[in-house]
């Protein structure tokens, strides 16, 4: 793959996982946990960005390692 397509793939996967994580985190009632309710949206946003990026980085690294193993096996 060319560098531009790989970068586009990485960005789209990261944004997808951040969005999915945000949708999942919105279902958790943080209002009962956090004392100051005005910080709840910011907390949800930062958690979604962190977890979404972590999961997408894992997936991208996993795909790259499988591609590297494919070259070793053949």
C-alpha positions, -999 to +999 in steps of 0.1 A: +000+000+000+011+035-005+018+058+024-012+080+017-036+051+017-021+037+049-024+071+066-060+074+054-068+039+067-052+047+101-071+080+105-104+065+095-100+035+119-091+058+148-121+080+142-144+050+139-132+035+171-134+068+190-170+073+178-180+037+187-163+041+221-181+075+227-215+058+219-207+030+244-194+054+271-226+076+268-246+046+282-227+047+315-243+070+341-212+090+352-235+115+369-238+092+399-200+088+401-187+123+395-197+149+421-195+179+398-220+171+369-207+198+346-174+178+341-193+146+329-193+155+292-156+164+292-148+131+311-168+111+286-151+128+257-116+122+270-123+086+279-137+080+244-107+095+228-083+076+250-100+042+247-108+046+210-072+055+202-059+026+223-082+000+206-075+013+171-037+013+178-040-023+189-059-033+158-035-015+134-005-030+151-021-064+150-028-061+113+008-050+107+022-079+126+001-104+108+013-090+075+049-093+088+043-129+098+028-137+064+061-127+048+080-150+072+058-180+067+060-180+029 
